[in-house]
């Protein structure tokens, strides 16, 4: 089970260079061959970013498609997760965005964070890039 970081979805939605490896990994989640979580925080972040690019139609399609992912669940951070995120930020140097993701990862006891964000390197939960999981 993995935590899927915001950038994995955005690579596909914004047709960025690593789009294909992300698509392949997301298809594994869609079919249930891999399991993972996306935080509600990530979904809000995606919504804001896509709205900033004026891609509300694509955003609607994305959000509507999430219920079809057999291996993906949405995790809503608790207040305790948020407090822990601030502590992580203060003690690790991670920004609050990354600390929220890392705090959720700790609560969920995932085996990895699927992300291209190298800020997660060297923490207790390993960062894994999607091409290493397909």
Secondary structure, 3 states (H helix, E strand, C coil): CEEECHHHHHHHHCCCCCHHHHHHHHHHHHHCCCCEEEEHHHHHHHHHHHHHCCCHHHHHHHHHHHHHCCCEEEECCCHHHHHHHHHHHHHHCCCHHHHHHHHHHHHHCCCEEECCCHHHCCCCCCEECHHHCC
